Amino acid sequence: MRIHNIVTGELESSLAVSLLNAGAHPDLDPEAVKPFGFRDDIVRLNGDITSGVMVPVPVWLIEGADKTILVDTGLGDVDEVGTMQSRYGVDFVATRTSDQDLVAGLARHGVTPSDIDIVVLTHLHFDHIGNNHLFPRAKFYVQRDELPQGIAPPSFCMFYYPEYSYKITEIRDRLVVIDGDVDIADGVRLVKIGGHTPGCMVVMVETGLGTVCLTSDVMYNYRNLELNWPMGSFWNLPELMRGYDRIRREADLIVPEHDWQFHQLFTTGTIE
């Protein structure tokens, strides 16, 4: 099977979001711990300059199974996202260039939105559900434990917004609600990890390189993987770290979600 990375935009990520405790450790060089692409010149909409990482927001197109599968739907309208987040005091930058359009990204692989049979919603944070409306035929797989926060989140839940619940309710007739691990096609398995969010799941794909784990936000960047150090946004930390152990046991290749370093390792953007 082939797995294509399609970038749908970029989001600002602070060091505190990228690494728990902002990567502070008495025995590690702070510069070596910083994620790939960390910089000190991110310009926010109000003109403030801040430090952080502009991370890619990918979706993953899986071809070669008996179904055409898309993992997440990526970043939606960036103006809508900015307005929505600002109501909650979040001023992180969200951008999209002309070549980061999802429909165009699919077309580069000869696929249209109507060709997608299954969309896997790894969890219901805003940057994973933004283009649900584009897929008229797809069944949307989601873990049961994600739905309460995705539809009616309490105010303390990061990156869920009640204004965005329509992204879920508008496809409610095509939701496939699961609870635990499920095979969705030959060689494609959904594994519930939790930890980052109540129902966050990873996708295990059998390829020529072995079992590839698309980690979603269970592993946000390659520093999380290399240092066994989680990101700063989590729901249940012990559960998350048990998930790290399981992924390492079951996968031959582990792919963090939001890291431009992926494109240095896979210059074509495709794993096969």
N, C-alpha and C positions, 0 to 999 in steps of 0.2 A: 504494500500500500504506500501511497504518497501523502505527505502532510505538507500543505502549503500555508505559510505565514502571510497573512494579509493585514497590513496596518491600516487602521481606521482613524488615526489621529494621534495626538500626543497630550499627555497630562503632566503637570508639574507634580513632583513627589519630593517632599522634604526628607531630610536624612532621618528624622524621627519616624516617618511612615515607612521608609525603606528598610530600616534596621531597628529592632527593639532597643530601647535605651540609646537611640541615635548612634549606635556602634561604639559606645564608650567602653573601654576595657583597659586595665592597667598594663597588660602584657602585649597589646597589639598596637601597631602603628596606626594612628587615626587616618592617615592618608591612604594606607593600604586597605583599610576596611571600607572606605567610601565606594559606593556602587559605580559601575562603569558610566562615564559621562557626567559625573558630578561636576558642577560648575558654580561660580559665584556671581553670574551676571544674568540671571533670569529676570526679565522685566515684566512686571504684572500690569494689569490694565490701568491701574491708578498711577503708574509710573514708578512705583517702588521697585527697588532692585534687591533680589534675594538669592540665597544659595539653595541648591537642590539639583534635581535631575529632571529633565524632560523625557519621560518614558513613553515608549510606544504603547498603543492600545491595539493589540492584535485580535483577529479571529483566526481560526484554523480550519482550513478546508481539507477534509479527508476524502481521498479518492482511491478506488480500487477495491472497496468493500462491495457488498451487494446492495448498499444504499449510499446515496451521496449525502455526506454528513458535514455540518458546519458546527464548530464549537464556539459558542457565544456569538453575539451580533455587534459587539463593539460600541464605539462612542457615537452617540446620536448628535443632534444639532448642537454645535458648540455654544451658540448664543443662548439657547434654551438651558443648557447645562450651567453656564455662567450665571444667568439670572436666578436659577433655582438654588445653586449653592450659596450665592451671596445672601439669600434670606437667612441662612444659618451661620453667617459669619465666615464662610469659606471663600478665600480669594485666590485659590490655586488657578494657574493658567490652563486653559484648554484650547487647543489649536487643531486645525486640519488644513493640509495643503491640497491642491487640486488632484495630486496623484494618490491621495489617501481616501478616495471615495470607494465605498465598499462594493457598489455595483460594478464599477470599473475594475476593481481588484479581482472580483470573481471572473469578469470577462477575460482578463489576461490568462485565465486557465480554461477558457471555453465554457464557462458555467454561467447560467443566469439564476436569479433568485428563485424562479419557478422550478429549477432543476433540483433544488435542495429538498431532500426527503425528511431529514431529521435535523433539528437544531438542538444542541445540548446547551442548556443554560447552567453553567457550572455553579453559579450563584447569582443573586439578584442585585448586586451593586450596580449603580447607574451605568458604569462604563462596560458592562457585559450584556446589557439588554437594550441598548439604544436604537437598534435597527430591526427590532422584532417585526415591525409592520411590513418589511420588505418581502417576507417569505410566505406567499399565499397558500402553498401546499404543505408546508412542513408541519410535522408533529414536534412539539417542544417538550423535551425531557427536563424535569426539574425535581429536586429532592423535596419531599413533603416539609421538612424542617425549614426550608427557605421561605415558604409562602407567607407565614405570619408577618415577618419583617418586610418582605417584598411588597406586600399589599397595604399593611397598616403599621409602619415602623414606629416604635417609640422614639422620642427625641434624642435619646442617648446613643442610638445606633449609627455609627459612622457609615457614610456613603450609601445609605438607603434614604430615599426621600418620598414622602407621601404624594408629592406632585408628580412623581414618576410612576406611580402604581398603575396608571393606565397602560403602560407598556406591557403589563402582565394581564390585566383584566380584558384588554382588547383581543387577546389570543386565548382566552380561558376555555373556549370550546375545543382547542387543539392542544391543550396541556396534557402531558402524560406524567402523572404524579407518581414518583417512585420513592421507595424507602429502603436504602441500602444499595448494594452492588447489583448491576444489571448488565448483561450482554445485549447490545443494541444491534449488532451486526457481526458477521464472521470476522473475528480478529479485532473487534472494538468493544471495550468494556468500560463501563462507568464505575468508579470506585468512590464511595462516600468516605471522605476524610473528616469533614467538619473543621473545627479549630479556628480557621480564619473567620468563617461564619457558621451558623448552626448546621447548614446543609451543603457546605462547599464540597465539590467533588472534583476528582481528577479523571483524565481520560487515558486509558492504556490502549495503545495501538500496536499491532504486530506489523513490523516492517522488515526490510532486508538488513537493517542494523540491529534487529532484536526488538524487544518490547520497549516502546517509547512512551514515556509518561509526560503528557501535557498537564502541567501542575496547576493551571489556573493560578489564583493568588495564594495558594498554599505555599508556593515559593515565588516570591515577587521578582527576585533578581538572582544573579549568579553568586552574589555574596551570601545570600541565604543558603544556597546549596553548598558552596565551598566551605563555609565556616560553621555550618549546621546552626545558623543563627536566624531566627524568624524575623519577619517584618514586624513593624510596630502596631499594626492594626490586626487585632485578633479577638475572638469571642471566648475561646477556651484554650489556654496555652498548653496544658498537659496533653489535651487531645490533639492539638496541632503537632506537638513534638512526637507523639506516637505515630502520627501520620507520616512524618519525615522518616521514621524508622521503617514503616511499611513500604513506602515508595522505594527506599534504597534496597529493600529485600526483593521487590517484585519487578523493578524496571532495570533495563540495561542502559538506557539513555534517558536522562531527566532534563526536561526543558522548562526553565522558569518562564513566567508569563510576561513581565513588563521590563524587558532589558534589550537595549540595542546591541548588546554583545552577541546575541543570537545571530545577528547578521554578519558578524565577523567569523563565526564558526560555520555558518551555513550561508555562503555568499549568494546562492541562488534563492534563498528563502524557502527552500524545499528540503524536507527530510524524506529519503526513500531508501 
